[in-house]
Amino acid sequence: MAYLELRCPACSATELCGPDEVVHRLRAAGKLRGDGRVPEPEIIDELLRAVVPALRCAACGHRGLAIGPASDDDEDWPEAPRCDLCGGPIPAERVAALPGVRRCAACQQREESGEGPVTDEIEYCPRCGAPMELRPGGGAGVTRYIMVCTGNPPCRGRR
């Protein structure tokens, strides 16, 4: 496994990660067990690519890092900037039309129309990494809300 570079699209901070650091980050994110076994490099690479949108920048706290091969030159990164709210990629056309944009069109429209609360903090399922959603819990009496995994198929992760 080669060295990788994690880059923050918000502040351009970079961090060089070797194989050991990648395994450490995956264990910290709950994607690998702490029993000492390390899977194949291809599996580690796929797991890292799944976790990177949820990682925070150590310098500015922005969620959603870009990943690429470690290099000394600043080439264009293949990954699009991520939305501050949903963590999804912002299309290149939107970034070109609105330089410095930090939200995707759907999140911006939802905030402007007043549909539901828009928060800066999205919780992710500790089991599968899918976004969590606040839903009313079952039972009689006072309505209680619980965080439920939105993964497909649902993994039944709750908080």
Summary of the structure (lengths in Angstrom):
residues: 159
radius of gyration: 17.8
end to end distance: 35.1
largest distance: 61.3
contacts: 382
relative contact order: 0.13
helix: 25%
strand: 18%
